[in-house]
Amino acid sequence: MATLPNQLPLLRLPAGTLVDTTGDGPWHEPLLWYADEPAQPGDWSRLRATGRPLGLLPVLIDRGLRDEGPQDWELQPAFTTYPGDHDAEEVLSEAWDAYASDEPDDSAPWPGPAPVPAASTAGTPDELAAEVADMLAGTVRPALVPARRSADIPAAIGWSGPLNHENDVARLCAVLRSWEDRFDIRVVALGFDTLKVSVARPPTTEAEACALASEHFAFCPDNVDRRPHGLRAYADEHLLGQEVWTFWWD
């Protein structure tokens, strides 16, 4: 797929860092820019308005308890494929088969993708993402990434946060693309091994939430207790009507 030339080196941006550091040495162009100062309310929206016409999308960088930025994350763009080359359901079903089999009580076959919820929240997906970003202001830093779709942001920088679960983050981005289509998600924040997305069309029934819990387990097993009642509890507590999903990989 054709991409726009990387505009990061040409933009006049606030004080910050153009990151080209990877686990295998410098990359041939900046993977992202991120600010020296914490994000303020409105930053995500302003960066989106500036960057989107140029093939750049905003994300918030969480430096975590270790106070480490993307230059410390051992990014792996050289080993990251293109999200569009992967099928989301295949990625999820393969992960379900691999990880659910570790628990005798979770040995049921892959249940298939969750249905699209019947209703969405007020406002657009980007408006909700901006609201979530503003709630995080002060604790994270604003960034711009060369990506056409929000779901592709982790792959665009070769993010290695889920490395212990999936070596090629583009496969997980294929799932994020599917969630972008079905649940109107937007990637809002990335940390060393954490991902936060806004959800403009969350499940509104117990059946929808339970079906989605299986996808979350396959996407990020560390998020979910692997027993059947764990999936149901996860669905009730973290998915039903929830406009933010947070993932963490051990």
C-alpha positions in Angstrom: 0.0 0.0 0.0 1.3 3.4 -0.9 2.1 5.7 2.0 2.8 9.4 2.3 6.4 10.5 2.7 7.3 10.8 6.4 6.6 14.4 7.2 8.0 14.4 10.8 11.4 15.9 9.9 9.7 18.8 8.1 7.2 19.9 10.7 7.7 22.7 13.1 6.7 21.1 16.4 7.0 22.0 20.1 10.2 21.0 21.9 10.5 17.3 21.8 12.3 14.2 20.4 12.4 12.6 17.0 12.8 9.0 17.9 14.8 6.8 15.4 16.2 4.4 18.1 15.4 0.7 17.7 16.6 -2.5 19.3 18.9 -2.9 16.3 20.3 0.6 16.0 19.1 3.8 14.3 16.2 3.6 11.9 16.5 5.3 8.5 13.8 7.9 9.4 12.0 9.1 12.6 9.5 6.6 13.9 7.7 9.2 15.9 8.0 12.6 17.6 7.1 13.1 21.2 7.0 16.2 23.4 9.4 17.1 26.2 6.5 18.4 28.3 3.4 16.5 29.6 0.2 16.7 27.5 -2.3 19.4 28.2 -6.1 19.2 27.4 -6.6 19.8 23.8 -3.2 18.6 22.6 -4.5 15.4 21.1 -7.1 17.2 19.1 -4.7 19.9 17.9 -2.1 17.3 16.8 -4.7 15.3 15.0 -5.9 18.4 13.1 -2.2 19.2 12.2 -1.0 15.7 11.5 -3.8 13.8 9.8 -3.6 15.7 6.4 0.1 14.8 6.4 -0.3 11.1 7.2 0.4 11.6 10.9 -1.7 10.6 13.8 -1.6 11.5 17.5 -0.9 9.1 20.4 0.0 9.7 24.1 3.2 8.3 25.4 3.2 6.8 28.9 6.7 6.7 30.3 5.6 4.6 33.3 7.1 4.1 36.7 10.6 3.6 35.1 10.3 7.0 33.3 11.4 5.5 30.0 10.4 6.9 26.6 10.2 5.2 23.2 13.9 5.5 22.7 14.2 3.0 25.6 11.5 0.6 24.4 13.6 -1.5 21.9 11.3 -0.8 19.0 11.4 -3.4 16.2 10.2 -1.8 12.9 12.5 -4.1 10.9 10.6 -7.2 12.2 7.1 -5.7 11.9 4.9 -6.5 8.9 1.9 -4.7 7.5 -1.4 -5.0 9.5 -3.4 -5.4 6.3 -1.6 -8.6 5.4 -3.2 -10.4 8.4 -6.7 -11.6 9.1 -8.0 -10.6 12.5 -10.1 -13.7 13.1 -7.2 -16.0 12.2 -4.9 -14.1 14.6 -7.5 -14.4 17.4 -8.4 -18.0 16.8 -4.7 -19.1 16.7 -4.0 -17.3 20.0 -7.1 -18.7 21.6 -6.1 -22.3 20.6 -2.6 -21.7 21.9 -3.4 -20.0 25.3 -6.8 -21.4 26.2 -5.4 -25.0 25.9 -3.1 -24.1 28.9 -6.2 -24.2 31.2 -8.4 -27.4 31.2 -11.5 -25.4 32.0 -10.9 -23.1 29.0 -10.5 -25.8 26.4 -13.6 -24.9 24.4 -13.2 -24.2 20.7 -12.7 -20.6 19.5 -16.2 -19.1 19.7 -15.8 -16.7 16.8 -15.9 -12.9 16.6 -18.1 -10.9 18.8 -21.1 -9.1 17.2 -21.2 -5.4 16.4 -23.0 -3.7 19.3 -26.4 -2.2 18.3 -25.8 1.2 19.8 -22.9 3.7 20.0 -22.0 6.5 22.4 -22.8 10.1 21.7 -20.4 11.9 19.5 -17.8 10.6 17.0 -15.0 8.1 17.8 -12.5 10.9 17.5 -14.4 13.1 19.8 -14.4 10.4 22.4 -10.7 9.7 21.9 -10.0 13.4 22.5 -12.0 13.3 25.7 -10.1 10.2 26.9 -6.8 11.9 25.9 -7.7 15.0 27.9 -8.5 12.9 31.0 -4.9 11.6 30.7 -3.4 15.0 30.3 -0.6 15.8 32.7 0.6 12.2 33.1 1.6 11.4 29.5 3.3 13.1 26.6 1.8 13.9 23.3 3.3 12.3 20.2 2.8 12.0 16.4 3.3 8.8 14.4 3.3 8.3 10.6 0.2 6.2 10.3 -3.0 6.3 8.3 -5.2 4.4 10.7 -5.2 4.7 14.5 -5.1 0.9 14.7 -1.8 0.9 12.8 0.1 3.1 15.3 1.8 0.3 17.2 3.0 -1.3 14.0 4.1 2.0 12.5 6.7 2.4 15.3 7.5 -1.4 15.6 6.2 -1.4 19.2 7.5 -4.4 21.1 5.2 -4.2 24.2 3.4 -7.5 23.5 6.7 -9.3 22.6 6.2 -12.1 25.1 2.8 -12.8 23.5 3.2 -11.9 19.9 6.5 -11.3 18.0 4.9 -9.2 15.2 2.7 -6.5 16.6 1.2 -6.0 13.1 -0.9 -9.1 13.8 -2.4 -7.5 16.8 -2.9 -4.3 14.8 -5.0 -6.4 12.4 -7.3 -7.1 15.4 -7.2 -3.4 16.3 -8.4 -2.7 12.8 -11.3 -5.1 13.2 -12.2 -3.4 16.5 -11.9 0.0 14.8 -14.5 -1.2 12.3 -16.8 -3.0 14.8 -16.4 -1.0 18.1 -15.1 2.4 16.8 -11.9 2.1 18.9 -9.0 4.6 18.7 -5.5 4.0 20.0 -5.0 6.7 22.6 -1.9 5.8 24.6 1.1 3.5 24.5 3.5 2.6 27.3 6.4 0.2 27.4 4.0 -2.8 27.6 0.6 -1.1 27.9 -2.0 0.0 25.4 -5.1 2.1 26.0 -7.9 2.6 23.5 -11.1 4.6 23.5 -14.3 2.7 22.5 -17.2 4.7 21.0 -19.3 1.5 20.4 -18.9 -0.6 23.5 -21.0 -3.8 24.2 -24.3 -2.9 25.8 -25.6 -6.4 26.6 -24.1 -9.2 28.7 -24.1 -11.5 25.6 -22.1 -8.9 23.6 -19.6 -8.4 26.4 -19.1 -12.1 27.0 -18.4 -12.7 23.3 -15.9 -9.9 23.3 -14.2 -11.2 26.4 -13.0 -14.2 24.4 -11.4 -11.8 21.9 -9.7 -9.8 24.7 -8.3 -13.1 26.1 -6.9 -14.1 22.8 -5.5 -10.6 22.2 -4.0 -10.1 25.6 -4.2 -13.2 27.9 -2.5 -11.3 30.8 -5.5 -9.1 31.0 -8.0 -11.9 31.7 -8.3 -14.6 34.3 -8.3 -17.8 32.2 -11.1 -19.6 34.0 -14.6 -19.4 32.5 -16.0 -17.4 35.4 -13.0 -15.1 35.0 -14.0 -14.3 31.5 -17.6 -13.5 32.6 -16.4 -11.3 35.4 -14.0 -9.6 33.0 -16.8 -8.9 30.6 -19.0 -7.5 33.4 -16.3 -5.3 35.0 -14.2 -4.2 32.0 -16.3 -4.4 28.8 -20.0 -3.8 29.4 -20.6 -0.2 28.6 -17.0 0.7 29.1 -15.6 3.4 26.8 -11.9 2.7 27.6 -10.0 -0.6 27.3 -6.6 -1.0 28.8 -4.2 -3.8 28.0 -1.0 -5.0 29.7 1.4 -7.7 28.6 3.7 -9.4 31.2 
